[in-house]
Structure formats: structure tokens, C-alpha cells
Amino acid sequence: MSHPLFDISGRTALVTGSSRGIGLALAQGLLEAGCTVVLNGRDGERLTKAAAGLPGEVRTAAFDVTDGPSVAAGIADVEDRVGPLDILVNNAGMQLRAPLLEFTDSDWHRIIDTNLTSAFLVGRETARRMTERGHGKIINICSLQSEVVRPGIAPYAATKGALKMLTKGMCADWGPSGVQVNGLGPGYIETELTQPLVQDEEFSAWVRKRTPAGRWGTTDDLVGGVLFLASPAADFVSGQILYVDGGMTSVL
């Protein structure tokens, strides 16, 4: 029998950007823990397909997390159709690689909107309701790059560093109303999006050598951290970033 501190069965969770990759894996983990899960993305068809591949009853909500009015309507619709949200996982994100001198204005705004503004918009709209009810868990998916950076990904690191501080700010503002806000910081995780890096033998060897665990992470490696941060076990944990990176942030 599992410890009651980790019991989140019966809770309702929304995971943004969850039609594939890390978001889908986290949604599946929450579902297996007994939550009612709502998948979010922009592409309704892709969401329906993703939901069909998961066990149990999965809801979907197609809305643009970078657009304020869409987010307000989307969250209202989810609470209306599915019920009050207990857990929000702000996972929507993207990567654009280019030397900083060649990074375009439009790409800068796109990555800021997708990785940072979305967490603010969805977080604010969800917290409006959570704070009124006096409880809730918000988990922002940060990154190893919330702390450290490699050449070619400065804008991405800027968004993830800012997301770390937004997490702490949300904790400061919403903590008194019973809402805990934390971040999960994945290291190098093997997904369909990182497949080109995984297949790059030189880069892969660097990752394995640089990581104390000696391997790439899997999406399954991230599930436990989210389940912990979403559970009563983390009721006095807020404003923290839990790095799930095989130890990479800790070593030179």
C-alpha cells in the first residue's frame, strides 16, 4: 500500500503542451496516479490522437497558451466541463537553436511567448480560481538551462532562467492563499524532439560523460518528481526547482 501523503487520486490536472514528449509522459503519470487529466495543445486532432493512446478517461482542451483571451476562455471551459483544477503543469515549450548574433527578433519573441509568457498566462488564470478555493499545485517545467547554458541556446536559457524566477514569484504571491508553486528541471531527456542530439554520437558521448548517472534521461524519469510536487507530501514545499538531471547541475 502506498503512503497516503502521495495519494492524488481524484484530483483534476491540466498539462499544457501534452500531445507528445515530456508533457504526454507527465499526463500519463498523473492519469496512472488516479487523476482526471486534461491534455492541452493547439492542434485538436493531435490531442485527440494522444488521448486515445492513454489508458482511462482523458479530456482535451485545444487553446493557444500564448494568447491571453484564448487562455481565459480555455481555463473557464475546462473548469466548466471537467471541474475545478487541483493541479496545473505548465509544460508547453520549444527550442530554437542559433548563434546569438544570428538570432532574429521574431524568433526571440516566439520563444519568449511559448516558454515564459504561456506559464504566466495559464498560471495566472488557473491561480485566480485556486486562490479563491484555498488550495492548488502549480508545477512549471523549467530546465537544466535554468542554471547553465551552452553556446547556441542563449534565448532558450533566458526563458528557462526567467521561468525559475517566475516560479519563485508565483510562490510569493499565491502561497498565502494555499497554492504551492514549484519547478521541475529536466536535464538531457531522450524524446522525439531531442532525437537528432541523441543520434549525434559526439554529443551523446558528451552527455553521458558529463552526467554522473552516465546516461540520457527518459521521460519516465520525470514522472516521480511531478507526482511528488503535486501531492500532499509537498504541501510545505514551494518556490523550489527540483532538477532531474542525473546530477549534471552539480558537477564540473
Buried (B, 14 or more C-beta within 10 A) or exposed (E): EEEEEBBBEEBBBBBBBBBBBBBBBBBBBBBBBEBBBBBBBBEEEBBBEBBEEBEEEBBBBBBBBBBEEBBBEBBEBBBEEBEBBBBBBBBBBBBBEEEEEEBEEEBBEBBBBBBBBBBBBBBBBBBEBBBEEEEBBBBBBBBBBBBEBEEBBBBBBBBBBBBBEBBBBBBEBBBEBEBBBBBBBBBBBBBEBBEEBBEEEEBBEBBBEBBEEEBBBEBEBBBEBBBBBBBEBBEEBBBBBBBBBBEBBEEE
